[in-house]
């Protein structure tokens, strides 16, 4: 009899709970479903825009928006859900009164995180570099391609395919050399040594001929007035003459590839045309054999 009475009482409690909060529970479920669907729709729109536009500045901004919008959507959803229950209305005054103290405590506890968070805003808005740029952190001695800019850190993929993760608050203090800032065209200097007995005019002509077969500076870009091909005698060294060539590329990766190809080609051309590349010679003297004679 007592069990039956307990079941009846429990049933009345459940019925009263459902009568009072069923609509609120359904509203909460609906809010989270809408938030989930909205988050997925925005993600697809952002991903499609990145694929279609393929511009680094847009990609950097949209990737940042993609992360922060998720926090905003679900935070607003939680606030709307709490508003569905009357109990939180009376609790709100207590919550607001403690907000000042709580914000100070949280601010002190998450000081570094907040620095990185606002540092990410400074990077995205200031635009010193973007996703896809090849940069060098001169103060850190790290260089590579910017792979991602999160709300906490910047990920740099080095030439040997390693990932260097640097907090954004530190990235804002470094001196950054951006090889893709403005235009992607890039130039590097390559040195070639020849002996003093070699024909310097022929050596310069060979290097210039091979440069003409490679990338030319854009005649309509900011480098339209530069000399090309350009080779200079930069040093009269102890062991030979140093010739410096200006090697161009449409981007940083192409410049390095052109440098490597030019080294290989010039070595073969110099051998063919009798131009000597100086290198150290080691002469071994055997004093014991001299004494025996």
C-alpha positions in Angstrom: 0.0 0.0 0.0 2.9 2.3 0.9 4.6 1.6 -2.4 1.4 2.4 -4.3 1.1 5.7 -2.4 4.7 6.5 -3.2 4.1 5.9 -6.9 1.0 8.1 -6.9 2.9 10.9 -5.1 5.9 10.6 -7.5 3.5 10.6 -10.5 1.9 13.8 -9.2 5.3 15.4 -8.7 6.4 14.5 -12.3 3.0 15.7 -13.6 3.4 19.0 -11.8 7.0 19.4 -13.0 6.0 18.7 -16.6 3.0 21.0 -16.4 5.3 23.8 -15.1 8.5 23.3 -17.0 7.7 21.2 -20.2 7.4 24.3 -22.4 10.7 25.6 -21.0 12.5 22.3 -21.6 11.2 22.2 -25.2 12.3 25.8 -25.7 15.8 25.0 -24.4 16.1 22.0 -26.8 14.9 24.1 -29.7 17.3 26.9 -28.9 20.3 24.5 -28.8 19.1 22.8 -32.0 18.8 26.2 -33.8 22.2 27.3 -32.4 23.8 24.0 -33.7 22.3 24.3 -37.2 23.2 28.0 -37.4 26.8 27.3 -36.4 27.1 24.6 -39.1 25.5 26.9 -41.8 27.9 29.7 -41.0 30.9 27.3 -41.1 29.9 26.1 -44.6 29.5 29.6 -45.8 32.9 30.6 -44.5 34.6 27.5 -45.9 33.0 28.0 -49.3 34.0 31.7 -49.3 37.6 30.8 -48.5 37.7 28.2 -51.4 36.2 30.6 -53.9 38.0 33.9 -53.0 41.4 32.4 -52.2 42.7 35.7 -50.9 45.0 35.6 -47.9 43.6 38.6 -46.1 40.0 37.2 -46.4 41.1 33.8 -45.4 42.9 35.1 -42.2 39.8 37.1 -41.2 37.3 34.4 -41.9 39.3 31.7 -40.1 39.4 34.0 -37.1 35.6 34.8 -37.3 34.9 31.1 -37.7 36.4 30.4 -34.2 35.0 33.4 -32.3 31.4 33.1 -33.7 31.0 29.6 -32.2 31.7 31.1 -28.7 29.3 33.9 -29.4 26.5 31.7 -30.7 26.6 29.2 -27.8 27.1 31.9 -25.1 24.0 33.7 -26.4 22.1 30.4 -26.5 22.9 29.7 -22.9 21.7 33.2 -21.8 18.5 32.7 -23.8 17.9 29.3 -22.2 18.5 30.7 -18.7 15.9 33.4 -19.4 13.3 30.7 -19.8 13.3 29.9 -16.1 11.9 32.3 -13.5 14.4 31.1 -10.9 17.2 32.8 -12.8 15.3 36.1 -12.8 15.7 36.4 -9.0 19.2 35.1 -9.2 20.3 37.7 -11.8 20.6 40.5 -9.3 23.0 38.4 -7.1 24.9 37.4 -10.2 25.3 41.0 -11.4 26.4 42.1 -7.9 29.2 39.6 -7.9 30.1 40.2 -11.5 32.6 43.0 -10.6 34.5 40.9 -8.1 34.3 37.9 -10.4 35.6 39.8 -13.4 38.7 41.0 -11.4 39.4 37.5 -10.2 39.0 36.0 -13.7 41.1 38.8 -15.2 44.0 38.1 -12.9 43.7 34.3 -13.3 43.5 34.5 -17.1 45.8 37.5 -17.7 48.1 35.7 -20.2 45.1 34.3 -22.1 43.5 37.7 -22.4 46.8 39.1 -23.7 46.9 36.5 -26.4 43.2 37.0 -27.2 43.5 40.7 -27.7 46.9 40.1 -29.4 45.0 38.0 -32.0 42.7 41.0 -32.7 45.8 43.2 -33.1 47.3 40.8 -35.7 44.0 40.4 -37.7 43.2 44.1 -37.7 46.7 45.4 -38.0 47.5 42.9 -40.8 51.3 42.6 -40.4 51.1 39.1 -41.8 48.4 36.7 -43.0 47.8 33.0 -43.4 50.0 31.8 -46.2 52.7 34.5 -45.8 56.3 33.5 -45.5 57.7 35.4 -42.5 60.8 35.5 -40.4 60.7 36.4 -36.7 64.0 38.2 -36.5 64.0 38.3 -32.7 63.2 34.6 -32.4 65.2 33.3 -35.3 62.2 31.4 -36.6 61.1 31.5 -40.3 58.4 29.7 -42.2 54.9 29.9 -43.6 52.0 31.2 -41.4 49.7 28.2 -41.3 47.1 29.5 -38.8 46.2 32.4 -36.5 44.1 31.2 -33.6 42.7 33.3 -30.7 45.7 32.2 -28.6 48.7 31.6 -30.8 50.2 31.7 -34.3 51.3 28.5 -36.0 54.3 28.7 -38.3 55.3 25.8 -40.6 59.1 25.9 -41.1 61.0 24.8 -44.2 61.7 21.4 -42.6 57.9 21.0 -42.1 58.0 21.5 -38.3 55.3 23.6 -36.5 56.4 26.4 -34.3 53.6 27.7 -32.0 54.1 31.3 -30.7 51.7 33.1 -28.4 50.0 36.1 -30.1 51.1 38.5 -27.3 54.7 37.7 -28.2 54.2 37.9 -32.0 53.1 41.5 -31.5 56.4 42.4 -29.9 58.7 40.7 -32.5 60.2 42.4 -35.5 58.7 40.5 -38.4 60.1 40.3 -41.9 57.2 39.5 -44.3 58.4 38.2 -47.6 54.9 38.4 -49.1 53.9 41.9 -47.8 52.3 43.9 -50.7 53.6 41.8 -53.5 54.8 38.2 -53.5 57.8 38.9 -55.9 61.1 38.2 -54.1 64.8 38.4 -54.8 67.8 36.8 -53.2 71.6 37.3 -53.8 73.6 34.3 -54.8 77.5 34.3 -54.8 79.8 32.6 -57.2 83.5 32.5 -56.8 86.0 32.2 -59.7 89.8 32.1 -59.8 91.9 35.2 -60.7 93.0 33.4 -63.9 89.5 32.8 -65.2 87.8 35.0 -67.8 85.6 37.3 -65.6 83.6 38.7 -68.6 82.7 35.2 -69.8 81.7 34.2 -66.3 79.4 37.2 -66.0 77.9 36.5 -69.4 77.2 32.9 -68.5 75.4 33.8 -65.3 73.3 36.5 -67.0 72.3 34.1 -69.8 71.1 31.6 -67.3 69.2 34.3 -65.3 67.3 35.3 -68.5 65.9 31.7 -68.7 64.4 32.1 -65.2 61.8 34.3 -63.7 61.8 38.0 -64.8 60.6 40.8 -62.4 57.1 41.9 -63.2 57.3 44.9 -65.7 54.0 46.3 -64.3 54.8 45.8 -60.6 56.7 47.8 -58.1 60.0 46.3 -59.4 59.4 47.4 -63.0 62.5 49.7 -63.1 65.0 47.2 -61.6 68.0 46.0 -63.6 67.6 42.5 -64.9 69.7 40.4 -65.3 72.0 41.8 -62.7 75.5 40.5 -61.8 78.1 42.4 -59.9 81.7 41.9 -58.8 81.3 42.2 -55.0 84.6 41.0 -53.6 88.2 40.5 -54.5 88.9 37.8 -52.0 92.1 36.0 -50.9 91.3 32.9 -53.0 89.2 34.3 -55.9 86.8 36.8 -57.3 83.2 36.8 -55.9 80.4 37.5 -58.4 76.9 38.2 -57.0 73.7 37.5 -59.0 70.2 38.8 -58.2 67.9 35.8 -58.5 64.1 36.6 -58.8 61.0 34.5 -58.2 57.2 35.1 -58.2 57.2 34.0 -54.5 59.7 33.0 -51.8 59.5 29.3 -52.6 60.2 29.9 -56.3 63.2 32.1 -55.4 64.8 29.3 -53.4 64.1 26.8 -56.2 65.7 29.1 -58.8 68.8 29.5 -56.5 69.3 25.8 -56.3 68.8 25.3 -60.1 71.2 28.1 -60.8 73.9 26.6 -58.6 73.7 23.3 -60.5 73.6 24.9 -64.0 76.5 27.4 -63.3 78.7 24.6 -62.1 78.2 22.7 -65.3 78.7 25.8 -67.5 81.8 26.8 -65.7 83.3 23.4 -66.1 82.4 23.3 -69.8 83.9 26.8 -70.5 87.1 26.4 -68.4 86.2 28.8 -65.6 87.8 27.6 -62.4 85.9 27.6 -59.1 88.6 28.1 -56.4 88.6 25.7 -53.4 91.2 25.0 -50.6 94.1 22.7 -51.5 95.9 20.7 -48.9 99.5 19.8 -49.4 100.9 17.0 -47.3 104.7 16.9 -46.7 106.2 13.7 -45.4 109.4 14.7 -43.5 110.2 11.1 -42.6 110.6 10.1 -46.2 112.8 13.0 -46.9 115.2 12.1 -44.1 115.4 8.5 -45.2 116.6 9.6 -48.6 
